Amino acid sequence: MWSERARSRIPLLLATLFFGLAGCSDDGPSGPSGTDYDPLSTEQALENLQQQLDDDSDVLLSLGLVGPALAAEGGALSVVIPSRFDEPVGPTAAQVAYDWVLSGASAEPIFPVNLLGKTFEWSWDLGRYAVTERTEPPAPANGVQFILYAMNPLTHQPTESLEEIGFLHLTDESDAAATRLGVYAESGGVPLVEYVIEVSYALLGEDVSVTLEATGYLSDGTTQLDFDLSQTATINTTTEMIALDVTYQLAVGQEASVTLNINGEFGFVMEGSPETATVTLTAHHGSDHVELTATLSSDNTLDGVINYNGAPAIFIGGTEADPVFTKADESPLTPADIEALSDFFEMIGDIFEFAEHIFEAFGGGVMV
């Protein structure tokens, strides 16, 4: 759902915080109170979770190729959610969604009949996955199958040898209440990913609310990453604004977890930053937890804090163009603080990258 790779996909507010923090020096301003916050230990504690968010895995890279292949075969389902927070949304998006819901299209089958039970293999001629007549392993009767290959992390395409490593099944699990897409992949008989994407709609007068959720797990065969991803866009046709609510929860076992929430209002037409936005990132490791909360107001001022086990550790202030970070114990940020916290912010970008791959079967969750 984001428009560029790596950190450039971080929404504007998070990018502002990330680069503002990276620009701090060890003679920065001071804060009002003390704490035992250690950003480096937090970074190390979440290392296992961070590794599971690595978007160079064969399965995640393969999921990134599903949407274009389905679109080329007329089987893609797109959802109205902003593709970037610092660019305008097409002014007709709300009406398209509204008309779609009124027509009952949201209850239609995900795949056209001609694709059911078909297998997609990689085509070098087309530079994408394409439907073939392959029958083994069998594709699901209520969906499609993609053959998985060892992937080149630089090109984000299969290696030239086309080394098969498993298969990916996409199945239509919809009912009258919601559209649901089942996603399952395995390699050598070992499940690698299993989750369900659900999209639902609600009419709110002349406005429409679109909710996209994905719940399940990703595994490398040893470590399992559980996730619950939810994003809701409420489109106001009168004010030409989109109210967005994003909540991403990820966990590795009982030891490490991260929850990211973003609320904001974004314009249809005018380019630039969101009108308002609030970001909350909570990281748990054992009994320790770190919570970042930051708000961007309509006048572009920032107000936020990083709490460690309930106590303030670092305060965030200033403006969007000139963020200010101050430690609560009245000491300056050290180079180690800056490096560790920058990695902490960078993890937010990895979470978005991960979510985009997970939603890729729905065109990345992007219509506009």
PLY file of the C-alpha trace (Angstrom):
ply
format ascii 1.0
element vertex 368
property float x
property float y
property float z
element edge 367
property int vertex1
property int vertex2
end_header
0.00 0.00 0.00
3.03 2.28 -0.09
4.54 3.81 -3.18
8.31 3.26 -2.80
10.72 0.80 -1.17
12.19 0.77 2.34
12.08 4.04 4.34
10.54 6.03 1.51
7.34 4.08 2.20
7.09 5.41 5.75
4.25 7.92 5.91
5.27 11.54 6.13
5.01 11.89 9.90
7.14 8.82 10.58
9.72 9.88 8.02
9.87 13.29 9.73
10.53 11.68 13.10
13.07 9.25 11.68
15.18 11.82 9.87
14.75 14.39 12.66
16.10 11.90 15.18
18.97 10.90 12.89
19.96 14.56 12.73
20.24 15.00 16.51
23.63 15.52 18.10
24.95 14.69 21.56
24.65 18.35 22.65
20.88 18.41 22.21
18.34 19.97 24.61
17.43 18.52 27.98
14.22 17.20 29.52
12.42 17.41 32.90
12.88 14.00 34.56
14.92 10.80 34.68
14.36 7.20 33.53
16.27 3.96 33.03
15.34 3.66 29.35
17.93 1.79 27.26
17.05 1.99 23.54
19.84 -0.38 22.59
18.45 -3.19 24.77
15.01 -2.66 23.21
16.47 -2.91 19.74
18.32 -6.12 20.61
15.26 -7.62 22.30
13.20 -7.18 19.14
15.89 -8.50 16.81
14.13 -11.84 16.28
10.90 -10.10 15.31
12.82 -7.75 13.04
14.35 -10.71 11.20
10.89 -12.12 10.52
9.92 -8.82 8.89
12.73 -9.19 6.36
11.04 -8.63 2.99
13.70 -10.63 1.13
12.07 -13.96 2.01
11.00 -16.07 -0.98
7.36 -16.16 0.12
7.00 -12.42 0.74
8.72 -11.56 -2.54
6.44 -14.03 -4.33
3.35 -12.43 -2.78
4.52 -9.17 -4.31
4.11 -10.73 -7.78
0.60 -12.07 -7.23
-1.34 -8.82 -7.63
0.04 -7.89 -11.09
-0.50 -11.44 -12.37
-4.13 -11.51 -11.23
-4.72 -8.04 -12.65
-3.34 -9.15 -16.03
-5.76 -12.09 -16.05
-8.75 -9.98 -14.95
-8.88 -11.46 -11.47
-7.66 -8.67 -9.19
-9.79 -7.07 -6.50
-8.80 -3.53 -5.50
-9.81 -1.56 -2.46
-10.04 2.19 -1.91
-7.19 3.08 0.45
-4.66 5.90 -0.08
-1.48 4.71 -1.79
0.53 7.49 -0.15
-0.20 9.88 2.68
1.72 12.79 1.11
0.00 12.63 -2.28
-3.64 13.33 -3.21
-6.24 10.63 -3.61
-8.18 10.60 -6.86
-11.30 12.77 -6.40
-13.56 10.11 -7.93
-12.42 7.36 -5.57
-15.21 7.91 -3.04
-17.94 7.84 -5.67
-16.49 4.70 -7.25
-16.49 2.95 -3.88
-19.95 4.21 -3.03
-21.42 3.04 -6.33
-19.61 -0.30 -5.97
-21.14 -0.97 -2.55
-24.61 0.09 -3.68
-24.39 -2.30 -6.64
-23.60 -5.20 -4.33
-20.29 -5.82 -6.11
-18.54 -6.36 -2.80
-20.35 -9.71 -2.50
-19.30 -10.97 -5.93
-16.79 -13.86 -6.25
-13.14 -12.88 -6.02
-12.02 -14.88 -9.05
-13.66 -15.13 -12.46
-14.89 -18.64 -13.26
-12.24 -19.17 -15.94
-9.44 -18.89 -13.35
-10.82 -21.35 -10.77
-8.61 -24.42 -10.43
-5.84 -22.87 -12.56
-2.10 -22.80 -11.85
0.17 -19.80 -12.45
3.81 -20.36 -13.42
6.54 -17.81 -14.07
6.92 -16.66 -17.68
10.17 -15.01 -18.69
8.55 -13.94 -21.95
5.88 -11.95 -20.11
8.03 -11.02 -17.14
5.28 -12.14 -14.74
3.24 -15.11 -13.58
0.85 -16.47 -16.20
-1.91 -19.12 -16.30
-0.80 -22.52 -17.60
-2.36 -25.94 -18.13
-0.32 -27.51 -15.31
-2.30 -29.92 -13.12
0.26 -31.14 -10.55
0.21 -30.33 -7.76
-3.53 -29.73 -8.11
-4.85 -26.20 -7.72
-7.76 -25.54 -5.32
-11.21 -25.77 -6.91
-12.30 -22.52 -5.25
-9.21 -20.52 -6.15
-5.85 -20.44 -7.92
-2.36 -21.79 -7.41
1.01 -20.06 -7.84
4.20 -22.11 -8.09
6.83 -20.75 -5.69
10.44 -20.33 -6.79
13.71 -19.38 -5.15
13.79 -15.59 -5.48
16.51 -13.12 -6.36
16.41 -10.48 -3.58
17.90 -7.85 -5.89
15.47 -8.21 -8.81
12.46 -9.37 -6.73
11.89 -12.03 -9.39
12.61 -15.78 -9.54
16.21 -16.81 -10.08
17.13 -17.66 -13.68
17.18 -21.39 -12.87
13.47 -21.26 -11.88
14.10 -23.50 -8.87
10.69 -24.62 -7.58
10.39 -24.57 -3.80
6.66 -25.02 -3.20
3.24 -23.59 -3.98
0.88 -20.79 -2.94
-2.90 -21.22 -2.84
-5.38 -18.33 -2.98
-8.95 -19.39 -2.21
-12.30 -17.62 -2.14
-13.67 -17.96 1.41
-16.35 -15.25 1.02
-19.90 -15.26 2.31
-22.80 -12.78 2.24
-21.27 -10.71 5.05
-17.80 -10.08 3.64
-15.30 -10.86 0.92
-12.56 -13.19 2.22
-9.41 -14.45 0.52
-7.55 -17.42 2.00
-3.76 -17.47 1.50
-1.71 -20.62 2.14
1.81 -21.59 1.09
4.07 -24.51 1.82
7.49 -25.80 0.85
8.54 -29.44 1.18
5.35 -30.15 3.10
6.14 -27.41 5.65
3.54 -24.60 5.96
5.17 -21.19 5.45
2.23 -18.82 5.49
-1.48 -19.09 6.27
-3.87 -16.18 6.69
-7.21 -14.73 5.60
-7.75 -11.29 4.07
-11.22 -9.86 4.67
-12.68 -6.75 3.08
-15.97 -5.27 4.21
-17.92 -2.07 3.57
-20.35 0.13 5.49
-22.49 2.94 4.11
-22.54 6.00 6.38
-25.07 8.32 4.78
-23.38 9.63 1.65
-20.02 8.31 2.84
-18.50 4.85 2.73
-16.17 3.01 5.08
-13.82 0.33 3.74
-12.09 -2.11 6.11
-9.30 -4.46 5.09
-7.99 -7.06 7.56
-5.44 -9.87 7.43
-4.97 -12.39 10.25
-2.62 -15.37 10.32
1.07 -16.27 10.42
4.30 -16.35 8.46
6.98 -18.96 9.20
10.49 -19.74 8.01
9.98 -23.34 9.09
11.41 -22.65 12.55
10.14 -19.32 13.87
6.54 -18.20 13.47
5.45 -14.57 13.16
1.77 -14.09 14.05
0.04 -11.00 12.71
-3.28 -9.17 12.81
-3.38 -6.29 10.33
-6.34 -3.93 10.02
-6.88 -0.72 8.05
-10.09 1.26 7.71
-10.66 4.23 5.38
-13.81 6.31 5.85
-14.34 8.43 2.77
-16.26 11.69 3.18
-17.60 12.88 -0.16
-18.68 16.25 1.28
-15.39 17.37 2.83
-13.22 15.47 0.32
-11.30 13.91 3.21
-10.36 10.35 4.13
-10.22 9.35 7.79
-7.73 6.50 8.13
-7.32 4.07 11.03
-4.48 1.54 10.78
-3.65 -1.06 13.44
-0.90 -3.63 12.85
-0.10 -6.22 15.53
2.82 -8.63 15.16
4.32 -11.12 17.61
6.97 -13.84 17.81
5.82 -16.23 20.54
5.13 -14.69 23.96
8.40 -12.80 24.19
8.36 -10.09 21.54
5.52 -8.12 19.98
4.87 -4.82 18.27
1.63 -2.88 17.80
1.47 0.08 15.42
-1.54 2.38 15.18
-2.05 5.38 12.90
-5.07 7.70 12.86
-5.27 10.63 10.50
-7.26 12.70 8.06
-6.02 13.11 4.50
-7.24 15.25 1.62
-8.52 13.99 -1.72
-7.16 16.80 -3.83
-4.43 18.93 -2.29
-0.89 17.57 -2.11
1.11 17.78 1.09
1.03 16.46 4.62
-2.03 15.04 6.37
-4.33 17.52 8.10
-3.81 15.69 11.39
-2.19 12.39 12.30
-1.40 10.41 15.45
1.06 7.53 15.56
1.44 5.05 18.42
4.06 2.29 18.38
4.22 -0.15 21.31
6.96 -2.77 21.60
6.94 -5.53 24.24
9.74 -7.86 25.27
9.04 -9.98 28.32
7.89 -7.62 31.06
9.41 -4.54 29.41
7.52 -2.30 27.03
8.29 0.85 25.08
5.55 3.11 23.71
5.99 5.96 21.25
3.13 8.39 20.74
3.38 11.38 18.41
0.74 13.78 17.07
1.04 16.09 14.08
-1.42 18.98 14.36
-2.97 20.96 11.53
-0.47 23.79 12.19
2.40 21.28 11.60
3.51 21.20 15.25
4.63 17.91 16.80
3.86 16.67 20.30
4.94 13.26 21.51
6.74 11.10 24.02
8.55 7.76 24.22
7.61 5.96 27.46
9.62 3.09 28.93
7.64 0.86 31.32
5.23 3.73 31.86
7.84 6.44 32.54
8.69 9.21 30.05
12.10 8.70 28.44
12.27 11.01 25.41
10.02 13.94 24.50
9.20 14.90 20.91
8.38 18.48 19.99
9.07 21.17 17.45
7.48 21.18 14.04
7.16 18.85 11.08
10.07 20.62 9.39
12.21 20.83 12.55
11.46 18.05 15.07
13.11 18.25 18.50
14.00 15.22 20.67
14.85 15.69 24.36
15.81 13.09 26.97
13.81 13.04 30.16
16.85 12.79 32.49
18.23 16.13 31.26
21.17 14.47 29.52
21.84 14.82 25.77
21.11 12.04 23.30
24.25 10.02 22.76
25.29 8.62 19.35
24.27 5.15 20.64
20.82 6.50 21.57
20.39 8.02 18.13
21.50 4.87 16.28
19.32 2.53 18.32
16.24 4.74 18.14
16.75 5.28 14.41
16.67 1.50 14.00
13.52 1.49 16.09
11.86 3.96 13.71
13.18 2.07 10.71
11.36 -1.01 11.94
8.12 0.91 11.33
9.02 1.05 7.65
9.64 -2.70 7.66
6.20 -3.25 9.20
4.58 -1.30 6.37
6.62 -3.20 3.79
5.52 -6.48 5.37
1.86 -5.41 5.37
2.01 -4.40 1.73
3.22 -7.87 0.74
0.55 -9.52 2.87
-2.19 -7.47 1.18
-0.68 -7.85 -2.30
-3.27 -10.41 -3.40
-5.76 -7.54 -3.21
-3.55 -5.32 -5.34
-1.73 -4.14 -2.23
-5.01 -2.73 -0.92
-4.75 0.22 -3.30
-7.26 1.47 -5.85
-6.01 5.03 -6.27
0 1
1 2
2 3
3 4
4 5
5 6
6 7
7 8
8 9
9 10
10 11
11 12
12 13
13 14
14 15
15 16
16 17
17 18
18 19
19 20
20 21
21 22
22 23
23 24
24 25
25 26
26 27
27 28
28 29
29 30
30 31
31 32
32 33
33 34
34 35
35 36
36 37
37 38
38 39
39 40
40 41
41 42
42 43
43 44
44 45
45 46
46 47
47 48
48 49
49 50
50 51
51 52
52 53
53 54
54 55
55 56
56 57
57 58
58 59
59 60
60 61
61 62
62 63
63 64
64 65
65 66
66 67
67 68
68 69
69 70
70 71
71 72
72 73
73 74
74 75
75 76
76 77
77 78
78 79
79 80
80 81
81 82
82 83
83 84
84 85
85 86
86 87
87 88
88 89
89 90
90 91
91 92
92 93
93 94
94 95
95 96
96 97
97 98
98 99
99 100
100 101
101 102
102 103
103 104
104 105
105 106
106 107
107 108
108 109
109 110
110 111
111 112
112 113
113 114
114 115
115 116
116 117
117 118
118 119
119 120
120 121
121 122
122 123
123 124
124 125
125 126
126 127
127 128
128 129
129 130
130 131
131 132
132 133
133 134
134 135
135 136
136 137
137 138
138 139
139 140
140 141
141 142
142 143
143 144
144 145
145 146
146 147
147 148
148 149
149 150
150 151
151 152
152 153
153 154
154 155
155 156
156 157
157 158
158 159
159 160
160 161
161 162
162 163
163 164
164 165
165 166
166 167
167 168
168 169
169 170
170 171
171 172
172 173
173 174
174 175
175 176
176 177
177 178
178 179
179 180
180 181
181 182
182 183
183 184
184 185
185 186
186 187
187 188
188 189
189 190
190 191
191 192
192 193
193 194
194 195
195 196
196 197
197 198
198 199
199 200
200 201
201 202
202 203
203 204
204 205
205 206
206 207
207 208
208 209
209 210
210 211
211 212
212 213
213 214
214 215
215 216
216 217
217 218
218 219
219 220
220 221
221 222
222 223
223 224
224 225
225 226
226 227
227 228
228 229
229 230
230 231
231 232
232 233
233 234
234 235
235 236
236 237
237 238
238 239
239 240
240 241
241 242
242 243
243 244
244 245
245 246
246 247
247 248
248 249
249 250
250 251
251 252
252 253
253 254
254 255
255 256
256 257
257 258
258 259
259 260
260 261
261 262
262 263
263 264
264 265
265 266
266 267
267 268
268 269
269 270
270 271
271 272
272 273
273 274
274 275
275 276
276 277
277 278
278 279
279 280
280 281
281 282
282 283
283 284
284 285
285 286
286 287
287 288
288 289
289 290
290 291
291 292
292 293
293 294
294 295
295 296
296 297
297 298
298 299
299 300
300 301
301 302
302 303
303 304
304 305
305 306
306 307
307 308
308 309
309 310
310 311
311 312
312 313
313 314
314 315
315 316
316 317
317 318
318 319
319 320
320 321
321 322
322 323
323 324
324 325
325 326
326 327
327 328
328 329
329 330
330 331
331 332
332 333
333 334
334 335
335 336
336 337
337 338
338 339
339 340
340 341
341 342
342 343
343 344
344 345
345 346
346 347
347 348
348 349
349 350
350 351
351 352
352 353
353 354
354 355
355 356
356 357
357 358
358 359
359 360
360 361
361 362
362 363
363 364
364 365
365 366
366 367
